[in-house]
């Protein structure tokens, strides 16, 4: 290292050049250290997963689980390991990994001969010799064939990708069409098969061990460990698209937010604990239909603040429509406007009426009925028209409703269920009535709850999320699937086309593949 005295002894121009070079070296050392730290972190996580899968302690833990639980745990570990391995290969130097990859490359078994074959030809666009001053017609001297496994519900077929070899005899030059890019490099499955596995697992809630049985009935056994590898690889490749979807969501000034619990496995103590899937989406009146799910181990409001980037210079500063959960309140201190759900307020009075035949509950429900009737009438209106109608009609209903709540509170004994229902609304009155002043703000949070409902349906099939990484991967893939669904697309067709285009699609134009902008090729 050059000392300060040596630098001072140099002429100004040389000193500046040396200082610039030293700064570049320090920056490079910092990047190398950061990259190595990331590799060490991923390697450590890989070691933990492999120990969970292969070590004796894992066997003792697994012996306490039912067969279905063991299947889910094994497929989760296989998927996590494959996804981690892909990340490690991207971060390590190619030269360092070349020999290791060649040693670890498994021998691939040939696809069964009884499966139907369909040839997909790949020929050069021009079979004239490209050598300058030649231009003679080339002759076909052979071909290379690679086979990929395709699947349509109930039927396996094999795609034979035939790449003809063309030679110019006078120039001794061979021309051949390049190998088509694939979302899994040198992978055996077609994008149709990958899309089917992803939709079945993350939308139809069909675990991989059940898909393995379905495929066996169709005439070809695909090991669940192989299916898990495919899911992990696709999850990693789709991550930039999910990030672009989240960025798109944060460009809108009104968002819904909600959370729902899911079980997450804690192998260390052989139990599950309550984790959460958070859902964020645009309102139903917004022409951009998008939903993003995020998986976290806790219900802390910090998860919401991180998603909205409230502690960064690019903090989101819009209106967040939520239920009454206190975890969202810290967002208000950081500049977010709170609008709470009138349907949750209504639910308190509905419980009084349904469970106890309460007259107060019945009367309150009539006010909510009037408010929601006005909302149904304005669904197809513009934001300004909706606000004008709310100011003229909804404001009057709310004024009478507020006076009624205050009057009833004086007549109800403290500590009763009725006074709890009344206080719930009175304490949140400003947030509950914010929709009157903004035509873009919905009256309730029902739209986002509808997006979470499929997750609640799937919980009985998942049993649990096998790891934090598995939960995050599931949330990311479900974000794309359900965004495609609410935009009116067939999720299978969307995923198949996106997986086809993703390997060669420019990163600068990734937004073109988002569900609300996608159009099939």
C-alpha positions as CSV (number, residue, x, y, z in Angstrom):
1,X,0.0,0.0,0.0
2,X,1.4,3.5,-0.9
3,X,1.9,5.7,2.1
4,X,0.6,9.3,2.4
5,X,4.2,10.6,2.3
6,X,4.9,8.8,-1.0
7,X,1.7,10.2,-2.5
8,X,2.7,13.7,-1.4
9,X,6.0,13.3,-3.2
10,X,4.3,12.7,-6.6
11,X,3.3,15.5,-9.0
12,X,-0.4,16.4,-8.9
13,X,-1.4,14.6,-12.1
14,X,0.3,11.4,-11.1
15,X,-1.0,11.6,-7.6
16,X,-4.6,12.0,-8.9
17,X,-4.2,9.0,-11.2
18,X,-2.8,6.9,-8.3
19,X,-5.6,7.9,-6.0
20,X,-8.2,7.1,-8.6
21,X,-6.6,3.6,-9.1
22,X,-6.5,3.0,-5.4
23,X,-10.2,3.9,-5.1
24,X,-11.0,1.4,-7.9
25,X,-9.0,-1.3,-6.1
26,X,-10.8,-0.6,-2.9
27,X,-14.2,-0.7,-4.6
28,X,-13.3,-4.0,-6.3
29,X,-12.1,-5.5,-3.0
30,X,-15.4,-4.4,-1.4
31,X,-17.4,-6.0,-4.2
32,X,-15.4,-9.2,-3.9
33,X,-15.9,-9.3,-0.1
34,X,-19.6,-8.7,-0.5
35,X,-19.9,-11.4,-3.1
36,X,-18.0,-13.9,-1.0
37,X,-20.1,-13.1,2.0
38,X,-23.2,-13.8,-0.1
39,X,-21.7,-17.1,-1.3
40,X,-20.9,-18.1,2.3
41,X,-24.4,-17.3,3.4
42,X,-26.0,-19.4,0.6
43,X,-23.5,-22.2,1.2
44,X,-24.4,-22.2,4.9
45,X,-28.1,-22.3,4.0
46,X,-27.4,-25.2,1.6
47,X,-25.6,-27.1,4.3
48,X,-28.5,-26.7,6.7
49,X,-31.0,-28.0,4.1
50,X,-28.9,-31.0,3.2
51,X,-28.4,-31.9,6.9
52,X,-32.1,-31.6,7.4
53,X,-32.6,-34.0,4.4
54,X,-29.9,-36.5,5.0
55,X,-28.7,-36.4,8.6
56,X,-29.9,-38.9,11.3
57,X,-31.5,-36.1,13.4
58,X,-33.7,-35.4,10.4
59,X,-34.7,-39.0,10.2
60,X,-35.8,-39.0,13.8
61,X,-37.7,-35.8,13.2
62,X,-39.3,-37.2,10.0
63,X,-40.3,-40.4,11.8
64,X,-42.8,-38.3,13.9
65,X,-44.6,-37.0,10.8
66,X,-47.4,-38.7,8.8
67,X,-46.5,-39.9,5.3
68,X,-48.2,-36.9,3.7
69,X,-46.2,-34.5,5.9
70,X,-43.0,-36.3,5.1
71,X,-43.7,-36.0,1.4
72,X,-44.3,-32.3,1.7
73,X,-41.1,-31.8,3.7
74,X,-39.0,-33.8,1.3
75,X,-40.3,-32.0,-1.8
76,X,-39.8,-28.6,-0.1
77,X,-36.2,-29.5,0.8
78,X,-35.4,-30.7,-2.8
79,X,-36.9,-27.5,-4.3
80,X,-35.0,-25.2,-1.8
81,X,-31.7,-27.1,-2.4
82,X,-32.1,-26.8,-6.2
83,X,-33.0,-23.1,-6.1
84,X,-30.0,-22.4,-3.8
85,X,-27.7,-24.4,-6.1
86,X,-28.8,-22.2,-9.0
87,X,-28.1,-19.0,-7.0
88,X,-24.6,-20.3,-6.0
89,X,-23.7,-21.2,-9.6
90,X,-24.7,-17.7,-10.8
91,X,-22.6,-16.0,-8.1
92,X,-19.5,-18.2,-8.4
93,X,-17.0,-17.7,-11.2
94,X,-17.7,-19.9,-14.2
95,X,-14.1,-21.0,-14.4
96,X,-14.2,-22.2,-10.8
97,X,-17.4,-24.1,-11.4
98,X,-16.7,-25.7,-14.8
99,X,-14.9,-28.8,-13.6
100,X,-17.2,-29.3,-10.7
101,X,-20.3,-29.0,-12.9
102,X,-18.9,-31.6,-15.3
103,X,-18.3,-34.0,-12.4
104,X,-21.8,-33.5,-10.9
105,X,-23.7,-33.6,-14.2
106,X,-25.9,-36.7,-13.9
107,X,-26.5,-39.2,-16.6
108,X,-30.0,-38.6,-18.1
109,X,-32.1,-41.7,-18.8
110,X,-33.7,-41.8,-22.2
111,X,-37.4,-41.1,-22.4
112,X,-39.5,-44.2,-22.8
113,X,-39.8,-45.4,-26.4
114,X,-43.6,-46.0,-26.2
115,X,-44.4,-42.3,-25.8
116,X,-45.6,-40.6,-29.0
117,X,-43.0,-38.4,-30.7
118,X,-43.5,-35.1,-32.4
119,X,-40.7,-33.5,-34.4
120,X,-39.9,-29.8,-34.1
121,X,-37.5,-28.9,-36.9
122,X,-34.8,-26.2,-36.5
123,X,-33.1,-25.3,-39.8
124,X,-31.0,-22.3,-40.8
125,X,-33.0,-19.6,-42.4
126,X,-30.6,-19.6,-45.4
127,X,-28.8,-22.7,-46.6
128,X,-26.5,-20.9,-49.0
129,X,-22.9,-20.8,-47.9
130,X,-22.2,-17.6,-45.9
131,X,-18.5,-17.6,-46.9
132,X,-17.7,-14.4,-48.9
133,X,-17.4,-15.0,-52.6
134,X,-18.9,-18.5,-52.4
135,X,-22.8,-18.5,-52.0
136,X,-23.2,-22.1,-53.2
137,X,-26.1,-24.2,-52.0
138,X,-25.2,-26.3,-48.9
139,X,-26.0,-30.0,-48.5
140,X,-27.6,-31.5,-45.4
141,X,-25.2,-34.1,-43.9
142,X,-27.0,-35.0,-40.7
143,X,-28.8,-33.7,-37.7
144,X,-28.7,-33.4,-33.9
145,X,-31.8,-34.5,-31.9
146,X,-32.7,-33.5,-28.4
147,X,-35.8,-34.8,-26.7
148,X,-38.1,-32.9,-24.3
149,X,-40.9,-34.3,-22.3
150,X,-44.3,-32.6,-22.9
151,X,-47.6,-33.1,-21.1
152,X,-51.2,-32.4,-21.9
153,X,-53.7,-33.5,-19.2
154,X,-53.6,-37.2,-19.1
155,X,-51.2,-37.6,-22.1
156,X,-47.4,-37.6,-22.3
157,X,-45.7,-36.9,-25.6
158,X,-42.1,-36.3,-26.6
159,X,-40.9,-33.3,-28.6
160,X,-37.9,-34.2,-30.8
161,X,-36.0,-31.0,-31.6
162,X,-34.2,-31.8,-34.8
163,X,-31.4,-29.5,-35.8
164,X,-30.1,-30.3,-39.3
165,X,-26.5,-30.0,-40.2
166,X,-25.7,-28.3,-43.5
167,X,-22.2,-28.3,-45.1
168,X,-20.6,-26.4,-48.0
169,X,-18.2,-28.9,-49.6
170,X,-16.1,-26.3,-51.3
171,X,-15.5,-24.3,-48.1
172,X,-15.7,-27.2,-45.7
173,X,-18.0,-25.2,-43.5
174,X,-20.9,-26.5,-41.4
175,X,-24.0,-24.4,-40.5
176,X,-26.6,-25.5,-37.9
177,X,-29.5,-23.7,-36.2
178,X,-28.7,-22.7,-32.6
179,X,-30.1,-24.6,-29.7
180,X,-33.4,-22.9,-28.6
181,X,-33.1,-21.0,-25.3
182,X,-35.0,-22.7,-22.4
183,X,-36.0,-21.5,-19.0
184,X,-34.1,-24.5,-17.5
185,X,-30.8,-24.8,-19.3
186,X,-30.6,-28.3,-21.0
187,X,-33.8,-29.2,-19.2
188,X,-35.9,-32.1,-20.3
189,X,-39.4,-30.6,-19.7
190,X,-41.2,-28.4,-22.2
191,X,-42.6,-25.1,-20.9
192,X,-46.0,-26.7,-21.2
193,X,-45.1,-29.3,-18.7
194,X,-43.5,-26.8,-16.4
195,X,-46.6,-24.5,-16.6
196,X,-48.8,-27.5,-15.8
197,X,-46.8,-28.4,-12.7
198,X,-46.7,-24.8,-11.4
199,X,-50.4,-24.2,-11.9
200,X,-51.3,-27.6,-10.3
201,X,-49.2,-26.9,-7.3
202,X,-49.8,-23.2,-6.6
203,X,-53.3,-22.7,-8.0
204,X,-55.0,-26.1,-7.8
205,X,-53.2,-26.9,-4.5
206,X,-51.9,-30.3,-5.7
207,X,-48.7,-31.2,-3.9
208,X,-45.9,-32.7,-5.9
209,X,-46.3,-36.2,-4.4
210,X,-49.8,-36.3,-5.7
211,X,-48.7,-35.0,-9.1
212,X,-46.2,-37.8,-9.2
213,X,-49.0,-40.3,-8.9
214,X,-51.1,-38.5,-11.6
215,X,-48.1,-38.6,-14.0
216,X,-47.5,-42.3,-13.2
217,X,-51.1,-43.1,-14.3
218,X,-50.5,-41.2,-17.5
219,X,-47.7,-43.6,-18.4
220,X,-44.4,-42.0,-17.2
221,X,-43.1,-41.7,-13.7
222,X,-41.5,-38.3,-12.8
223,X,-39.8,-38.5,-9.4
224,X,-41.0,-35.8,-7.0
225,X,-37.4,-34.7,-6.4
226,X,-37.2,-34.0,-10.2
227,X,-40.5,-32.0,-10.0
228,X,-39.1,-30.1,-7.0
229,X,-36.0,-29.2,-9.0
230,X,-38.1,-27.8,-11.8
231,X,-40.2,-25.8,-9.4
232,X,-37.1,-24.3,-7.7
233,X,-35.5,-23.4,-11.1
234,X,-38.7,-21.8,-12.3
235,X,-39.2,-19.9,-9.1
236,X,-35.7,-18.4,-9.4
237,X,-36.2,-17.4,-13.1
238,X,-39.6,-15.8,-12.4
239,X,-38.3,-13.6,-9.5
240,X,-37.4,-10.6,-11.7
241,X,-41.0,-10.6,-13.1
242,X,-42.4,-10.7,-9.5
243,X,-40.2,-7.8,-8.5
244,X,-41.4,-5.8,-11.5
245,X,-45.0,-6.6,-10.5
246,X,-44.3,-5.2,-7.0
247,X,-42.7,-2.1,-8.4
248,X,-45.8,-1.6,-10.6
249,X,-48.1,-1.9,-7.6
250,X,-46.1,0.8,-5.7
251,X,-46.8,3.2,-8.5
252,X,-50.5,3.4,-7.6
253,X,-51.7,5.8,-4.9
254,X,-54.5,3.5,-3.5
255,X,-53.7,0.0,-2.4
256,X,-55.4,-2.8,-0.4
257,X,-53.5,-4.7,2.2
258,X,-54.4,-7.8,4.3
259,X,-52.8,-10.8,5.9
260,X,-53.7,-14.4,6.5
261,X,-52.0,-17.1,8.7
262,X,-50.3,-20.2,7.3
263,X,-48.4,-22.9,9.2
264,X,-44.7,-23.0,8.8
265,X,-42.5,-25.9,9.8
266,X,-39.8,-25.5,12.4
267,X,-37.7,-28.7,12.0
268,X,-35.5,-27.8,15.0
269,X,-38.3,-28.5,17.5
270,X,-40.5,-30.8,15.3
271,X,-43.4,-28.3,15.4
272,X,-45.1,-25.7,13.2
273,X,-45.6,-22.1,14.1
274,X,-47.9,-19.4,12.6
275,X,-46.4,-17.5,9.7
276,X,-48.3,-15.1,7.4
277,X,-49.0,-14.4,3.8
278,X,-49.5,-10.7,3.2
279,X,-51.5,-9.5,0.2
280,X,-51.3,-6.2,-1.6
281,X,-53.4,-5.2,-4.6
282,X,-55.0,-2.4,-6.5
283,X,-58.7,-1.6,-6.0
284,X,-61.3,-3.3,-8.2
285,X,-62.1,0.0,-9.9
286,X,-58.4,0.5,-11.0
287,X,-57.9,-0.6,-14.7
288,X,-54.6,-2.1,-13.6
289,X,-55.4,-5.4,-11.9
290,X,-52.5,-6.7,-9.9
291,X,-51.9,-8.6,-6.7
292,X,-48.7,-9.4,-4.9
293,X,-48.3,-11.9,-2.1
294,X,-45.4,-11.8,0.4
295,X,-44.5,-14.6,2.9
296,X,-43.1,-13.7,6.3
297,X,-42.5,-15.5,9.6
298,X,-44.3,-12.9,11.7
299,X,-47.3,-10.6,11.7
300,X,-45.2,-7.5,12.5
301,X,-46.2,-4.3,10.8
302,X,-42.5,-4.0,9.7
303,X,-43.4,-6.4,6.8
304,X,-45.8,-3.8,5.4
305,X,-43.3,-1.0,5.9
306,X,-40.6,-2.9,4.1
307,X,-42.9,-3.7,1.1
308,X,-43.9,0.0,0.9
309,X,-40.3,1.0,1.3
310,X,-41.3,3.6,4.0
311,X,-37.8,3.9,5.4
312,X,-36.2,4.8,2.0
313,X,-36.1,7.9,-0.1
314,X,-38.6,6.2,-2.5
315,X,-41.2,5.7,0.2
316,X,-44.7,5.1,-1.0
317,X,-47.1,8.0,0.0
318,X,-50.6,6.9,-0.8
319,X,-53.8,5.6,0.8
320,X,-53.7,2.1,2.3
321,X,-57.0,0.3,2.7
322,X,-56.9,-2.2,5.6
323,X,-58.8,-3.8,8.4
324,X,-58.4,-2.6,12.0
325,X,-55.2,-4.5,12.7
326,X,-52.8,-2.3,14.7
327,X,-49.8,-3.4,12.7
328,X,-50.7,-1.0,9.9
329,X,-50.9,2.0,12.3
330,X,-47.1,2.7,12.1
331,X,-47.4,3.4,8.4
332,X,-49.5,6.5,9.2
333,X,-46.6,8.0,11.1
334,X,-44.4,7.7,8.0
335,X,-46.8,9.5,5.7
336,X,-49.3,6.9,4.6
337,X,-53.0,7.8,4.6
338,X,-55.2,5.2,6.4
339,X,-58.6,4.1,5.1
340,X,-60.2,1.3,7.0
341,X,-62.8,-1.3,6.0
342,X,-66.4,-0.5,6.5
343,X,-67.2,-4.2,6.0
344,X,-65.2,-5.1,9.1
345,X,-67.2,-2.5,11.1
346,X,-70.4,-4.0,9.7
347,X,-69.3,-7.5,10.8
348,X,-69.3,-6.5,14.5
349,X,-73.0,-5.6,14.3
350,X,-73.9,-8.6,12.1
351,X,-72.5,-10.9,14.8
352,X,-74.8,-9.2,17.4
353,X,-77.8,-9.6,15.2
354,X,-77.0,-13.2,14.0
355,X,-76.0,-14.6,17.4
356,X,-78.3,-12.7,19.7
357,X,-81.1,-11.2,17.6
358,X,-79.9,-7.7,18.8
359,X,-82.2,-4.8,17.7
360,X,-79.2,-2.5,17.8
361,X,-77.3,-4.8,15.4
362,X,-80.4,-5.0,13.1
363,X,-80.7,-1.2,13.0
364,X,-77.0,-0.7,12.3
365,X,-77.1,-3.1,9.4
366,X,-79.7,-0.9,7.7
367,X,-77.3,2.0,7.7
368,X,-74.6,-0.3,6.1
369,X,-77.1,-1.6,3.6
370,X,-77.8,1.9,2.4
371,X,-74.1,2.7,2.1
372,X,-73.2,-0.4,0.2
373,X,-76.2,0.1,-2.1
374,X,-74.8,3.5,-3.1
375,X,-71.4,1.9,-3.8
376,X,-72.9,-0.7,-6.1
377,X,-74.6,2.0,-8.1
378,X,-71.2,3.8,-8.6
379,X,-69.0,0.8,-9.6
380,X,-68.9,1.7,-13.3
381,X,-68.5,5.5,-12.8
382,X,-65.4,7.5,-13.0
383,X,-63.5,8.5,-9.8
384,X,-64.9,12.1,-9.9
385,X,-68.4,11.0,-10.5
386,X,-68.1,8.4,-7.7
387,X,-66.9,11.1,-5.3
388,X,-69.7,13.5,-6.2
389,X,-72.3,10.8,-5.5
390,X,-70.7,9.9,-2.2
391,X,-70.6,13.6,-1.1
392,X,-74.3,14.0,-2.0
393,X,-75.7,10.6,-0.7
394,X,-73.2,8.7,1.5
395,X,-72.3,11.7,3.6
396,X,-75.9,12.2,4.7
397,X,-76.2,8.5,5.6
398,X,-73.0,8.7,7.6
399,X,-74.0,11.8,9.5
400,X,-77.2,10.2,10.7
401,X,-75.4,6.9,11.4
402,X,-72.8,8.8,13.5
403,X,-75.4,10.5,15.7
404,X,-77.2,7.2,16.1
405,X,-74.0,5.5,17.3
406,X,-73.4,8.2,19.9
407,X,-77.0,8.1,21.1
408,X,-77.0,4.3,21.5
409,X,-73.7,4.3,23.3
410,X,-75.2,6.3,26.1
411,X,-77.9,3.6,26.6
412,X,-75.7,0.4,26.4
413,X,-74.1,-1.0,29.6
414,X,-70.2,-0.9,29.7
415,X,-68.4,-4.1,28.8
416,X,-71.2,-5.5,26.7
417,X,-70.6,-6.9,23.2
418,X,-72.8,-4.1,21.8
419,X,-70.7,-1.3,23.2
420,X,-67.6,-3.0,21.8
421,X,-69.2,-3.0,18.3
422,X,-70.1,0.7,18.7
423,X,-66.7,1.7,20.0
424,X,-64.9,-0.2,17.1
425,X,-66.6,2.2,14.7
426,X,-66.4,5.4,16.7
427,X,-62.7,5.0,17.4
428,X,-62.0,4.6,13.7
429,X,-64.7,6.9,12.3
430,X,-62.2,9.2,10.4
431,X,-60.5,6.2,8.7
432,X,-63.8,4.4,8.0
433,X,-65.3,7.4,6.3
434,X,-62.2,8.4,4.3
435,X,-63.7,6.9,1.1
436,X,-66.3,9.8,1.0
437,X,-63.6,12.3,0.1
438,X,-61.7,10.2,-2.5
439,X,-63.4,8.5,-5.4
440,X,-60.5,6.1,-5.9
441,X,-60.7,4.7,-2.3
442,X,-63.1,1.7,-1.9
443,X,-65.5,1.5,1.0
444,X,-64.3,-1.9,2.1
445,X,-61.3,-4.3,2.0
446,X,-63.4,-7.1,0.5
447,X,-61.5,-7.1,-2.8
448,X,-58.1,-8.1,-1.3
449,X,-59.8,-10.6,1.0
450,X,-61.2,-12.3,-2.2
451,X,-57.6,-12.6,-3.5
452,X,-56.5,-14.3,-0.2
453,X,-59.4,-16.7,-0.2
454,X,-57.7,-19.3,-2.5
455,X,-54.9,-19.4,0.0
456,X,-57.3,-20.3,2.7
457,X,-58.8,-23.0,0.5
458,X,-55.3,-24.5,-0.1
459,X,-54.2,-24.7,3.5
460,X,-55.8,-28.0,4.0
461,X,-53.7,-29.4,1.1
462,X,-50.4,-27.7,2.0
463,X,-50.4,-28.8,5.7
464,X,-47.5,-26.3,6.2
465,X,-44.8,-24.3,4.4
466,X,-41.6,-26.3,4.6
467,X,-39.3,-23.4,5.0
468,X,-39.1,-19.6,4.8
469,X,-37.6,-19.9,1.3
470,X,-40.4,-22.2,0.2
471,X,-43.0,-19.8,1.5
472,X,-41.5,-16.9,-0.3
473,X,-41.2,-18.9,-3.5
474,X,-44.9,-20.0,-3.3
475,X,-46.0,-16.4,-2.6
476,X,-44.0,-15.1,-5.6
477,X,-45.5,-17.7,-8.1
478,X,-49.0,-17.2,-6.7
479,X,-48.6,-13.4,-7.3
480,X,-48.2,-14.0,-11.0
481,X,-50.9,-16.8,-11.2
482,X,-53.6,-14.8,-9.5
483,X,-52.7,-11.6,-11.2
484,X,-53.2,-13.4,-14.5
485,X,-56.5,-14.8,-13.2
486,X,-58.0,-11.4,-12.2
487,X,-57.0,-10.0,-15.6
488,X,-59.1,-12.7,-17.3
489,X,-56.2,-14.8,-18.6
490,X,-55.9,-18.6,-18.5
491,X,-53.0,-19.0,-15.9
492,X,-51.7,-22.1,-17.8
493,X,-51.5,-20.2,-21.1
494,X,-49.9,-17.2,-19.4
495,X,-47.2,-19.2,-17.7
496,X,-46.5,-21.3,-20.8
497,X,-46.0,-18.2,-22.9
498,X,-44.0,-16.4,-20.3
499,X,-41.6,-19.3,-19.7
500,X,-41.2,-19.6,-23.5
501,X,-40.2,-15.9,-23.8
502,X,-38.4,-15.3,-20.5
503,X,-34.9,-16.7,-21.5
504,X,-34.5,-14.3,-24.4
505,X,-36.6,-11.4,-23.3
506,X,-34.7,-8.2,-22.6
507,X,-34.5,-7.3,-18.9
508,X,-35.2,-3.7,-19.8
509,X,-38.6,-4.7,-21.2
510,X,-39.6,-7.2,-18.4
511,X,-42.8,-5.1,-17.8
512,X,-44.2,-6.4,-21.1
513,X,-44.6,-9.8,-19.5
514,X,-46.6,-8.6,-16.5
515,X,-50.2,-10.1,-16.4
516,X,-52.0,-6.8,-17.0
517,X,-49.8,-6.0,-20.0
518,X,-49.3,-9.5,-21.4
519,X,-50.7,-10.6,-24.8
520,X,-50.1,-14.0,-26.1
521,X,-47.6,-14.4,-29.0
